Amino acid sequence: MAKVVVLGAGVAGHTAASFLKKKLGKHHEVVVVTPNSYYQWIPSNIWVGVGQMTIDDVRFELKKVYNRWGIILKQAKAVEIHPEGDGETEKGYVTIEYTDGVRNGEIEKVDYDYLVNATGPKLNFEATEGLGPDKNSFSVCTYSHAAHAWENLQEIFKKMQAGQKQRILIGTGHAMATCQGAAFEYILNVAYEIKKRGLTEMAQITWLSNEYELGDFGMGGAFINRGGYSTPTKIFTESIMAEYGINWVRRAGVYKVEPGKAYYETLAGEERIQEFDFAMLIPSFSGVGLTAFDKAGTDITDQMFAPNKFMKVDANYTAKAFEDWKAEDWPSIYQNPLFKNIYAPGIAFAPPHPISKPMTSPNGRQIFPTPPRTGMPSGVMGKIVALNIAEKIQGATEHRHKASMSKMGAACIVSAGFGSFDGLGASMTLFPVVPDWEKYPEWGRDMNYSVGEAGLAGHWIKVILHYLFFHKAKGYPFWWLIPE
């Protein structure tokens, strides 16, 4: 019997665990280690943040699903990886610390034959002074953060209704933050809710971003085929912002947040302050901080992980100028190069280089988005890692399943207002996520599959996908037929 341990139960981890159990059945053991008792569908957190969904609309208890599937759940935080075991055992193991409210703080060693590191990101609020929901800004990165934001946004609405003009600031709270897409969705939904209440004249809404141009989204921007024309996402994004009456500030690296004030440096090196009454700013991401040790107890963390604490995989991490990177430098199987039975899909893997061109201010501050790896790409990675591990256990010698972001397309539905008959959604697909300038020298992507449209249909698609992916995540009939 083989034992596969999955660290994390987000999109990548939960997908990996579900396919591992489906392929391996009762004859092998699948263990999921996660500090949370719930699965959450993160893309819908923005609707919690404007009161259109509740916390329970975007989450469910993992234990019920895993009990039905036969997956062992340990509600705990992974702390250390010992890939070679120690003096007591030859087998690799992870050290975990329980967070289940019963065995809180208790330490356990969990051995494995294969390990999937799908821990996702640490929300690195402390990288920006004063940033975060327990300090001077709000977040929609978790369902509890989003619910907290909604509680406070309602107070802003009351002040506007009382005739007090309010300044709303939404965007990125660090010079190298990613997940601009989530912030973009949130600002559009906030603007929609303000308009719906007839309060547009009482709101000053500002988008603050580290993007060089709007629509960069950490992917270097893109050109999409819209109405037969190749349109840059810059125009696509700016037109939606303008339609909603949103001001924007780009090329901005936030470095400090005080009550009512966000301090940032521009790419030109200017120090500026943006005042606000309500701010939702996305933090930077880092790895969760796992440490690794060899058999002798020597710390090998810096060999297994990049400086940003994300795990190294089968990518080319050789230092190069940005212009010298190629599409094939990106990983395809997410296998750690030192230990072949360890994999890291989703946000947990270390990207080999930025997709957006690195930019630095005259003062030396790097101001540009880091690569996104959320949603559809994370699900695809989790699935191919699970299939490869299952086949290895069953005797395969090669990895048959691959999913490089330079060969992978992604579909994104951006909510721009929750309304049954007047809502708006922007539907966009890109192929590939990471531009391949050798294969597609004119645009970097295949324009036949890079398309976008905005309209009410996009809103309904996103709502349908919410319930469809919940059906899949809960393992309801024929869940495996629903694509990632």
Secondary structure, DSSP 8 states (H G I E B T S, - for coil): --EEEEE--SHHHHHHHHHHHHHHGGGSEEEEEES-SEEE-GGGHHHHTTTSS-GGGSEEEHHHHHHHHT-EEEEEEEEEEETT--SS-SS-EEEEEE-SSSSTT-EEEEE-SEEEE----EEEGGGSBT-STTTT-B--SSHHHHHHHHHHHHHHHHHHHTT--EEEEEEESSTT---HHHHHHHHHHHHHHHHHTT-GGGEEEEEE---SSTT-TTTT--EEEETTEEEEHHHHHHHHHHHTT-EEE-SEEEEEEETTEEEEEETTS-EEEEE-SEEEEE-EEE----EEB-TT--B-HHHHB-TTS-B--SS------GGG--GGGS-SS-B-SS-TTEE--GGGB--SS-SS---B-TTS-B-S------SHHHHHHHHHHHHHHHHHHTT--S------TTT--EEEEEE----TTT--EEEEEESSSS--TTTSTTTSS-TTT-EEEEEHHHHHHHHHHHHHHHHHHTT-TTGGGS--
